[in-house]
Amino acid sequence: MTRRAPGTGQWPKPTVPSTSARAMYRLHRVLEPNRAYARLAGWLESHPRAYRAFTRAEEEVKGRTFNCQMCGQCALPATGYACPMSCPKQLRNGPCGGVSPDGMCEVYPDERCVWVVAYERAEQEGHDSDLTMLQRPIDHRQWGRSSWVNYWQGRDERLWTSDDGPASSPRVCADGDPV
């Protein structure tokens, strides 16, 4: 299910983040889960007004910086801090087949494909191996929730896997017969 951008009625637009990937990788180290953040997240969840205010602030900051769609399951650290949910097709595991040879989006031809941006940013910072992780299907129940709270509570632990299946899948020839 592809969701339209919150409050706009339009499909999300691919976005080149306004902050460098280097700065975001550094900030991510500061925000890694620890006891203090877990306590903060628990407190926020037990105080609905504070949680809503925190989530609104997260939405504002991440929306302006990454065109975040508030999926509640942030993939930014694995995608060079280019939000895959800003892809109009909301593809979380790489670009569609419609990316032009010069890296432009099929849906918005004047915009760079968010996955091309992700690869460029991750590679530039030496994080291109992050892009080999398979992102599991999104849990639509998390839309509009704070991804920081989910992250600090350890709910993001199983969002990615390095098992993309090919090693366990039988190889097949061009005619479809097993090798």
PyRosetta script that sets phi, psi and omega in degrees:
from pyrosetta import init, pose_from_sequence

init()
pose = pose_from_sequence("MTRRAPGTGQWPKPTVPSTSARAMYRLHRVLEPNRAYARLAGWLESHPRAYRAFTRAEEEVKGRTFNCQMCGQCALPATGYACPMSCPKQLRNGPCGGVSPDGMCEVYPDERCVWVVAYERAEQEGHDSDLTMLQRPIDHRQWGRSSWVNYWQGRDERLWTSDDGPASSPRVCADGDPV")
pose.set_psi(1, 118.7)
pose.set_omega(1, 177.2)
pose.set_phi(2, -91.8)
pose.set_psi(2, 131.6)
pose.set_omega(2, -179.0)
pose.set_phi(3, -102.1)
pose.set_psi(3, 145.8)
pose.set_omega(3, 175.4)
pose.set_phi(4, -77.7)
pose.set_psi(4, 154.7)
pose.set_omega(4, -178.8)
pose.set_phi(5, -58.7)
pose.set_psi(5, 135.0)
pose.set_omega(5, -177.3)
pose.set_phi(6, -54.2)
pose.set_psi(6, 130.5)
pose.set_omega(6, 175.0)
pose.set_phi(7, 72.9)
pose.set_psi(7, 1.8)
pose.set_omega(7, -176.0)
pose.set_phi(8, -112.8)
pose.set_psi(8, -25.4)
pose.set_omega(8, -175.3)
pose.set_phi(9, 73.0)
pose.set_psi(9, 5.2)
pose.set_omega(9, -179.3)
pose.set_phi(10, -112.0)
pose.set_psi(10, 161.9)
pose.set_omega(10, 174.8)
pose.set_phi(11, -69.5)
pose.set_psi(11, 149.6)
pose.set_omega(11, 176.9)
pose.set_phi(12, -58.3)
pose.set_psi(12, 151.1)
pose.set_omega(12, 178.8)
pose.set_phi(13, -110.4)
pose.set_psi(13, 135.3)
pose.set_omega(13, 176.5)
pose.set_phi(14, -57.0)
pose.set_psi(14, 140.4)
pose.set_omega(14, -175.1)
pose.set_phi(15, -132.3)
pose.set_psi(15, 136.8)
pose.set_omega(15, 169.4)
pose.set_phi(16, -90.9)
pose.set_psi(16, 116.4)
pose.set_omega(16, -176.7)
pose.set_phi(17, -55.6)
pose.set_psi(17, 147.6)
pose.set_omega(17, -177.9)
pose.set_phi(18, -82.3)
pose.set_psi(18, -10.1)
pose.set_omega(18, -179.3)
pose.set_phi(19, -114.3)
pose.set_psi(19, 142.9)
pose.set_omega(19, -178.1)
pose.set_phi(20, -64.7)
pose.set_psi(20, 150.1)
pose.set_omega(20, 177.1)
pose.set_phi(21, -63.0)
pose.set_psi(21, -38.4)
pose.set_omega(21, 179.6)
pose.set_phi(22, -57.3)
pose.set_psi(22, -47.3)
pose.set_omega(22, 179.6)
pose.set_phi(23, -62.9)
pose.set_psi(23, -38.9)
pose.set_omega(23, -178.6)
pose.set_phi(24, -70.6)
pose.set_psi(24, -39.0)
pose.set_omega(24, 176.3)
pose.set_phi(25, -62.7)
pose.set_psi(25, -37.6)
pose.set_omega(25, 177.2)
pose.set_phi(26, -66.0)
pose.set_psi(26, -46.0)
pose.set_omega(26, 179.3)
pose.set_phi(27, -61.9)
pose.set_psi(27, -37.8)
pose.set_omega(27, -179.2)
pose.set_phi(28, -59.4)
pose.set_psi(28, -38.1)
pose.set_omega(28, 178.5)
pose.set_phi(29, -60.7)
pose.set_psi(29, -36.7)
pose.set_omega(29, 179.7)
pose.set_phi(30, -69.7)
pose.set_psi(30, -32.7)
pose.set_omega(30, -174.9)
pose.set_phi(31, -94.8)
pose.set_psi(31, 8.5)
pose.set_omega(31, 179.7)
pose.set_phi(32, -60.8)
pose.set_psi(32, 147.8)
pose.set_omega(32, -178.0)
pose.set_phi(33, -56.3)
pose.set_psi(33, 139.2)
pose.set_omega(33, 173.2)
pose.set_phi(34, -153.9)
pose.set_psi(34, 179.2)
pose.set_omega(34, -176.9)
pose.set_phi(35, -60.7)
pose.set_psi(35, -41.5)
pose.set_omega(35, -177.9)
pose.set_phi(36, -63.0)
pose.set_psi(36, -45.1)
pose.set_omega(36, 179.0)
pose.set_phi(37, -67.3)
pose.set_psi(37, -37.1)
pose.set_omega(37, 177.8)
pose.set_phi(38, -63.2)
pose.set_psi(38, -41.5)
pose.set_omega(38, 177.3)
pose.set_phi(39, -64.3)
pose.set_psi(39, -43.9)
pose.set_omega(39, 178.3)
pose.set_phi(40, -59.1)
pose.set_psi(40, -46.4)
pose.set_omega(40, 180.0)
pose.set_phi(41, -61.2)
pose.set_psi(41, -43.2)
pose.set_omega(41, 177.8)
pose.set_phi(42, -62.2)
pose.set_psi(42, -42.2)
pose.set_omega(42, 178.8)
pose.set_phi(43, -63.6)
pose.set_psi(43, -44.9)
pose.set_omega(43, 179.6)
pose.set_phi(44, -59.1)
pose.set_psi(44, -42.9)
pose.set_omega(44, -179.4)
pose.set_phi(45, -67.1)
pose.set_psi(45, -26.1)
pose.set_omega(45, 179.4)
pose.set_phi(46, -89.4)
pose.set_psi(46, -3.1)
pose.set_omega(46, 177.6)
pose.set_phi(47, -127.1)
pose.set_psi(47, 89.0)
pose.set_omega(47, -173.0)
pose.set_phi(48, -53.6)
pose.set_psi(48, -39.2)
pose.set_omega(48, -180.0)
pose.set_phi(49, -65.9)
pose.set_psi(49, -42.0)
pose.set_omega(49, 178.2)
pose.set_phi(50, -65.8)
pose.set_psi(50, -40.4)
pose.set_omega(50, 178.9)
pose.set_phi(51, -61.8)
pose.set_psi(51, -45.1)
pose.set_omega(51, 179.4)
pose.set_phi(52, -62.4)
pose.set_psi(52, -41.1)
pose.set_omega(52, 179.4)
pose.set_phi(53, -65.5)
pose.set_psi(53, -43.0)
pose.set_omega(53, 178.9)
pose.set_phi(54, -62.5)
pose.set_psi(54, -44.3)
pose.set_omega(54, -179.2)
pose.set_phi(55, -65.3)
pose.set_psi(55, -40.6)
pose.set_omega(55, 176.9)
pose.set_phi(56, -62.2)
pose.set_psi(56, -42.3)
pose.set_omega(56, 178.6)
pose.set_phi(57, -63.8)
pose.set_psi(57, -43.1)
pose.set_omega(57, 177.3)
pose.set_phi(58, -60.4)
pose.set_psi(58, -44.2)
pose.set_omega(58, -179.9)
pose.set_phi(59, -61.8)
pose.set_psi(59, -41.9)
pose.set_omega(59, -179.6)
pose.set_phi(60, -64.7)
pose.set_psi(60, -50.0)
pose.set_omega(60, -177.3)
pose.set_phi(61, -66.8)
pose.set_psi(61, -51.2)
pose.set_omega(61, -177.5)
pose.set_phi(62, -70.8)
pose.set_psi(62, -30.1)
pose.set_omega(62, 176.7)
pose.set_phi(63, -64.6)
pose.set_psi(63, -46.1)
pose.set_omega(63, 179.5)
pose.set_phi(64, -68.6)
pose.set_psi(64, -37.6)
pose.set_omega(64, -174.4)
pose.set_phi(65, -81.5)
pose.set_psi(65, -42.4)
pose.set_omega(65, -171.6)
pose.set_phi(66, -123.1)
pose.set_psi(66, 0.0)
pose.set_omega(66, -170.4)
pose.set_phi(67, 59.6)
pose.set_psi(67, 40.1)
pose.set_omega(67, -179.9)
pose.set_phi(68, -57.7)
pose.set_psi(68, 138.7)
pose.set_omega(68, -179.4)
pose.set_phi(69, -102.8)
pose.set_psi(69, 5.5)
pose.set_omega(69, 178.1)
pose.set_phi(70, 56.9)
pose.set_psi(70, 52.7)
pose.set_omega(70, 178.3)
pose.set_phi(71, -76.1)
pose.set_psi(71, -15.4)
pose.set_omega(71, 179.2)
pose.set_phi(72, 81.4)
pose.set_psi(72, -0.2)
pose.set_omega(72, -178.2)
pose.set_phi(73, -136.3)
pose.set_psi(73, 72.1)
pose.set_omega(73, -168.6)
pose.set_phi(74, -62.9)
pose.set_psi(74, 126.4)
pose.set_omega(74, 178.5)
pose.set_phi(75, -104.1)
pose.set_psi(75, 2.1)
pose.set_omega(75, -175.0)
pose.set_phi(76, -51.3)
pose.set_psi(76, -45.4)
pose.set_omega(76, -178.4)
pose.set_phi(77, -63.0)
pose.set_psi(77, -22.9)
pose.set_omega(77, -178.6)
pose.set_phi(78, -96.4)
pose.set_psi(78, -1.1)
pose.set_omega(78, -175.3)
pose.set_phi(79, -129.5)
pose.set_psi(79, 33.3)
pose.set_omega(79, 178.1)
pose.set_phi(80, 62.4)
pose.set_psi(80, 23.5)
pose.set_omega(80, -178.1)
pose.set_phi(81, 60.0)
pose.set_psi(81, 35.1)
pose.set_omega(81, 168.5)
pose.set_phi(82, -113.7)
pose.set_psi(82, 119.1)
pose.set_omega(82, -172.3)
pose.set_phi(83, -72.9)
pose.set_psi(83, 115.6)
pose.set_omega(83, 179.4)
pose.set_phi(84, -66.2)
pose.set_psi(84, -20.0)
pose.set_omega(84, 179.0)
pose.set_phi(85, -75.9)
pose.set_psi(85, -8.3)
pose.set_omega(85, 173.5)
pose.set_phi(86, -84.1)
pose.set_psi(86, -2.4)
pose.set_omega(86, 170.6)
pose.set_phi(87, -70.3)
pose.set_psi(87, 131.8)
pose.set_omega(87, -179.7)
pose.set_phi(88, -57.4)
pose.set_psi(88, -26.5)
pose.set_omega(88, 178.3)
pose.set_phi(89, -93.9)
pose.set_psi(89, -3.3)
pose.set_omega(89, 179.8)
pose.set_phi(90, 50.5)
pose.set_psi(90, 47.2)
pose.set_omega(90, 178.4)
pose.set_phi(91, -80.9)
pose.set_psi(91, 127.9)
pose.set_omega(91, -175.6)
pose.set_phi(92, -103.2)
pose.set_psi(92, -0.5)
pose.set_omega(92, -177.1)
pose.set_phi(93, -128.5)
pose.set_psi(93, 27.7)
pose.set_omega(93, 177.3)
pose.set_phi(94, 126.9)
pose.set_psi(94, 172.1)
pose.set_omega(94, -175.0)
pose.set_phi(95, -72.8)
pose.set_psi(95, 158.9)
pose.set_omega(95, 175.1)
pose.set_phi(96, -79.6)
pose.set_psi(96, 177.9)
pose.set_omega(96, 179.5)
pose.set_phi(97, -79.5)
pose.set_psi(97, 0.0)
pose.set_omega(97, -176.7)
pose.set_phi(98, -96.8)
pose.set_psi(98, 5.1)
pose.set_omega(98, 179.1)
pose.set_phi(99, -66.0)
pose.set_psi(99, 131.0)
pose.set_omega(99, -179.0)
pose.set_phi(100, -71.6)
pose.set_psi(100, 162.3)
pose.set_omega(100, 179.2)
pose.set_phi(101, -57.8)
pose.set_psi(101, -26.1)
pose.set_omega(101, 178.9)
pose.set_phi(102, -94.6)
pose.set_psi(102, 12.7)
pose.set_omega(102, 172.7)
pose.set_phi(103, 85.5)
pose.set_psi(103, 19.0)
pose.set_omega(103, -178.9)
pose.set_phi(104, -92.2)
pose.set_psi(104, 152.1)
pose.set_omega(104, -178.3)
pose.set_phi(105, -70.4)
pose.set_psi(105, 141.5)
pose.set_omega(105, 177.7)
pose.set_phi(106, -68.0)
pose.set_psi(106, -40.0)
pose.set_omega(106, -176.2)
pose.set_phi(107, -78.4)
pose.set_psi(107, -41.6)
pose.set_omega(107, 178.5)
pose.set_phi(108, -118.7)
pose.set_psi(108, 84.3)
pose.set_omega(108, -173.5)
pose.set_phi(109, -59.2)
pose.set_psi(109, -16.2)
pose.set_omega(109, 178.2)
pose.set_phi(110, -89.1)
pose.set_psi(110, -2.1)
pose.set_omega(110, -177.4)
pose.set_phi(111, -113.1)
pose.set_psi(111, 145.1)
pose.set_omega(111, 174.7)
pose.set_phi(112, -70.3)
pose.set_psi(112, 142.4)
pose.set_omega(112, 174.9)
pose.set_phi(113, -60.9)
pose.set_psi(113, 131.1)
pose.set_omega(113, -178.2)
pose.set_phi(114, -60.2)
pose.set_psi(114, -30.3)
pose.set_omega(114, 179.6)
pose.set_phi(115, -74.7)
pose.set_psi(115, -32.4)
pose.set_omega(115, 173.8)
pose.set_phi(116, -64.9)
pose.set_psi(116, -44.0)
pose.set_omega(116, 177.5)
pose.set_phi(117, -60.6)
pose.set_psi(117, -44.5)
pose.set_omega(117, -179.6)
pose.set_phi(118, -59.9)
pose.set_psi(118, -47.1)
pose.set_omega(118, 179.6)
pose.set_phi(119, -61.8)
pose.set_psi(119, -44.1)
pose.set_omega(119, -179.2)
pose.set_phi(120, -62.9)
pose.set_psi(120, -45.7)
pose.set_omega(120, -177.8)
pose.set_phi(121, -67.7)
pose.set_psi(121, -44.3)
pose.set_omega(121, -179.1)
pose.set_phi(122, -65.7)
pose.set_psi(122, -43.6)
pose.set_omega(122, -179.7)
pose.set_phi(123, -63.3)
pose.set_psi(123, -42.1)
pose.set_omega(123, -179.3)
pose.set_phi(124, -59.1)
pose.set_psi(124, -32.6)
pose.set_omega(124, -178.2)
pose.set_phi(125, -100.6)
pose.set_psi(125, 7.4)
pose.set_omega(125, 178.9)
pose.set_phi(126, 75.5)
pose.set_psi(126, 22.3)
pose.set_omega(126, -179.2)
pose.set_phi(127, -110.9)
pose.set_psi(127, 19.9)
pose.set_omega(127, -176.1)
pose.set_phi(128, -64.0)
pose.set_psi(128, -23.4)
pose.set_omega(128, 177.4)
pose.set_phi(129, -66.9)
pose.set_psi(129, -23.4)
pose.set_omega(129, 176.4)
pose.set_phi(130, -59.5)
pose.set_psi(130, -30.4)
pose.set_omega(130, -176.3)
pose.set_phi(131, -75.2)
pose.set_psi(131, -7.1)
pose.set_omega(131, 177.3)
pose.set_phi(132, -86.0)
pose.set_psi(132, -9.7)
pose.set_omega(132, 178.5)
pose.set_phi(133, -73.8)
pose.set_psi(133, 138.7)
pose.set_omega(133, 178.0)
pose.set_phi(134, -87.1)
pose.set_psi(134, 126.2)
pose.set_omega(134, 177.4)
pose.set_phi(135, -88.9)
pose.set_psi(135, 126.5)
pose.set_omega(135, -179.8)
pose.set_phi(136, -69.1)
pose.set_psi(136, 161.8)
pose.set_omega(136, 179.3)
pose.set_phi(137, -55.7)
pose.set_psi(137, 145.1)
pose.set_omega(137, -177.7)
pose.set_phi(138, -71.7)
pose.set_psi(138, 143.6)
pose.set_omega(138, 175.8)
pose.set_phi(139, -92.1)
pose.set_psi(139, 102.9)
pose.set_omega(139, -174.3)
pose.set_phi(140, -64.6)
pose.set_psi(140, -13.9)
pose.set_omega(140, 177.0)
pose.set_phi(141, -70.2)
pose.set_psi(141, -16.6)
pose.set_omega(141, -177.1)
pose.set_phi(142, -88.3)
pose.set_psi(142, -6.7)
pose.set_omega(142, -179.1)
pose.set_phi(143, -55.0)
pose.set_psi(143, 133.6)
pose.set_omega(143, 177.2)
pose.set_phi(144, 84.6)
pose.set_psi(144, -4.1)
pose.set_omega(144, 179.3)
pose.set_phi(145, -91.0)
pose.set_psi(145, 160.3)
pose.set_omega(145, 179.3)
pose.set_phi(146, -73.7)
pose.set_psi(146, 120.2)
pose.set_omega(146, 176.9)
pose.set_phi(147, -73.6)
pose.set_psi(147, -26.8)
pose.set_omega(147, 177.3)
pose.set_phi(148, -65.9)
pose.set_psi(148, -45.1)
pose.set_omega(148, 178.6)
pose.set_phi(149, -61.6)
pose.set_psi(149, -44.6)
pose.set_omega(149, 178.0)
pose.set_phi(150, -59.8)
pose.set_psi(150, -42.8)
pose.set_omega(150, -179.9)
pose.set_phi(151, -62.9)
pose.set_psi(151, -48.4)
pose.set_omega(151, -178.0)
pose.set_phi(152, -68.0)
pose.set_psi(152, -24.0)
pose.set_omega(152, 177.9)
pose.set_phi(153, -88.4)
pose.set_psi(153, 0.5)
pose.set_omega(153, 177.3)
pose.set_phi(154, 80.8)
pose.set_psi(154, 14.3)
pose.set_omega(154, -178.8)
pose.set_phi(155, -78.2)
pose.set_psi(155, -9.8)
pose.set_omega(155, 179.4)
pose.set_phi(156, -91.8)
pose.set_psi(156, -0.4)
pose.set_omega(156, -174.4)
pose.set_phi(157, -52.3)
pose.set_psi(157, -35.9)
pose.set_omega(157, -173.0)
pose.set_phi(158, -110.8)
pose.set_psi(158, 23.9)
pose.set_omega(158, -179.4)
pose.set_phi(159, -74.3)
pose.set_psi(159, -26.7)
pose.set_omega(159, -176.4)
pose.set_phi(160, -125.8)
pose.set_psi(160, 155.7)
pose.set_omega(160, 173.9)
pose.set_phi(161, -143.5)
pose.set_psi(161, 147.3)
pose.set_omega(161, 175.6)
pose.set_phi(162, -87.4)
pose.set_psi(162, -6.2)
pose.set_omega(162, 179.6)
pose.set_phi(163, -85.9)
pose.set_psi(163, 101.7)
pose.set_omega(163, 178.9)
pose.set_phi(164, -95.0)
pose.set_psi(164, 4.1)
pose.set_omega(164, 173.7)
pose.set_phi(165, 94.1)
pose.set_psi(165, -29.3)
pose.set_omega(165, -173.0)
pose.set_phi(166, -56.4)
pose.set_psi(166, -35.1)
pose.set_omega(166, -177.6)
pose.set_phi(167, -63.7)
pose.set_psi(167, -31.6)
pose.set_omega(167, -178.1)
pose.set_phi(168, -96.5)
pose.set_psi(168, -9.4)
pose.set_omega(168, 179.8)
pose.set_phi(169, -86.5)
pose.set_psi(169, 142.4)
pose.set_omega(169, 177.2)
pose.set_phi(170, -68.2)
pose.set_psi(170, 142.6)
pose.set_omega(170, 176.0)
pose.set_phi(171, -78.4)
pose.set_psi(171, 144.6)
pose.set_omega(171, 179.7)
pose.set_phi(172, -127.8)
pose.set_psi(172, 151.7)
pose.set_omega(172, 176.1)
pose.set_phi(173, -81.4)
pose.set_psi(173, 172.3)
pose.set_omega(173, 178.4)
pose.set_phi(174, -57.7)
pose.set_psi(174, -29.3)
pose.set_omega(174, -179.3)
pose.set_phi(175, -84.0)
pose.set_psi(175, -0.1)
pose.set_omega(175, 177.4)
pose.set_phi(176, 94.4)
pose.set_psi(176, -6.9)
pose.set_omega(176, 179.5)
pose.set_phi(177, -80.6)
pose.set_psi(177, 145.0)
pose.set_omega(177, 176.0)
pose.set_phi(178, -60.2)
pose.set_psi(178, 147.9)
pose.set_omega(178, 178.9)
pose.set_phi(179, -82.5)
pose.dump_pdb("model.pdb")
